[in-house]
Amino acid sequence: MLEPAPASDLVAKARLVHDRLCAVYGCPIGYFHDLDPLSELVSSLLSHRTRNADSGRAFKALRTRFPDWAEMIDAPTAEVEALIHGVRWPELKAPRLQEILAAVRTRRGALDLDFLADLSVEEARAWLEELPGVGPKTSAAVLSFSVLRMPALPVDSHHHRVAQRLGLIGPKLDVGPSHPVLRGQLPEDWSAQDLYDNHEVLMLHGQKVCHHRRPACDRCTLADICPSAFHVA
């Protein structure tokens, strides 16, 4: 079901937010990964509710132990769990990673997601979200962050929090359903780089200024257009 067209004032506000934050954080922002899409899928799943440094170490540990992802599918789950012990919920992520890799191989006949480049963003995301445990954030991350460089907009918890405080999305809209709403507020013809920048600047602002607790509204470049400014403890 398509999202209704966003109100023109929200479209204008989303663009203003983007432009102001880009001026602060410096767009275009360089991509932090050059992973193939299957490896990006593994990396994105590890990063859920986990600090980047910790998920990065876990990914490197897996890649060192399993140069071919096929080797991880049949490895003892306890071994996979031990390798990713630094992430949150390793006891859940280890079997889920094995399950997802097995599902990719079953559906494609090989462990390879490069074919997604031949699909539209909507088709590619739908394919990925049919995998167990893959939701909107992960599907968008695979397309945006990997070498596919497709125009998809991931929304993480920081991005989501900033958008809610600004009034771009409602206070009860969860991260998953916020993806099409926030994407719909941005120009349809934006490139992969444009959408990546949008995600990155909102995420960075949430990390550096618009904290979960005690946001630094006194040094926020958006305070004059934020209905939550100086009202969040």
BELTA-V130055 format. One record per residue. N is the residue number from 1. NEAR is the number of other ideal C-beta (glycine too) atoms within 8 Angstrom. Layout:
# BELTA-V130055
n = {N N}
near = {NEAR NEAR}
This chain:
# BELTA-V130055
n = {1 2 3 4 5 6 7 8 9 10 11 12 13 14 15 16 17 18 19 20 21 22 23 24 25 26 27 28 29 30 31 32 33 34 35 36 37 38 39 40 41 42 43 44 45 46 47 48 49 50 51 52 53 54 55 56 57 58 59 60 61 62 63 64 65 66 67 68 69 70 71 72 73 74 75 76 77 78 79 80 81 82 83 84 85 86 87 88 89 90 91 92 93 94 95 96 97 98 99 100 101 102 103 104 105 106 107 108 109 110 111 112 113 114 115 116 117 118 119 120 121 122 123 124 125 126 127 128 129 130 131 132 133 134 135 136 137 138 139 140 141 142 143 144 145 146 147 148 149 150 151 152 153 154 155 156 157 158 159 160 161 162 163 164 165 166 167 168 169 170 171 172 173 174 175 176 177 178 179 180 181 182 183 184 185 186 187 188 189 190 191 192 193 194 195 196 197 198 199 200 201 202 203 204 205 206 207 208 209 210 211 212 213 214 215 216 217 218 219 220 221 222 223 224 225 226 227 228 229 230 231 232 233}
near = {2 3 8 4 5 11 6 6 6 10 10 8 12 13 10 9 13 12 8 10 14 11 7 9 11 5 7 5 10 4 8 4 8 4 10 9 14 12 12 14 15 13 13 13 14 15 9 11 5 12 5 7 6 10 14 8 9 16 12 8 10 14 9 7 8 10 5 6 11 8 9 13 10 4 10 5 9 7 9 15 12 7 10 14 8 9 13 6 8 12 6 7 14 13 9 11 13 13 10 14 15 9 10 14 12 7 6 10 5 5 10 8 12 8 8 14 7 4 9 5 10 6 8 14 13 8 9 15 10 6 9 7 8 12 8 11 14 13 14 14 12 16 17 16 14 13 7 10 8 11 11 14 13 12 14 10 8 13 14 12 11 12 13 12 12 13 9 11 10 5 4 4 9 6 11 8 8 13 14 8 12 15 9 9 10 14 6 4 4 9 7 10 8 11 15 12 13 12 14 10 15 14 11 11 16 14 7 5 9 11 9 3 5 6 11 9 10 5 5 13 7 12 10 5 8 12 7 9 10 5 5 8 3}
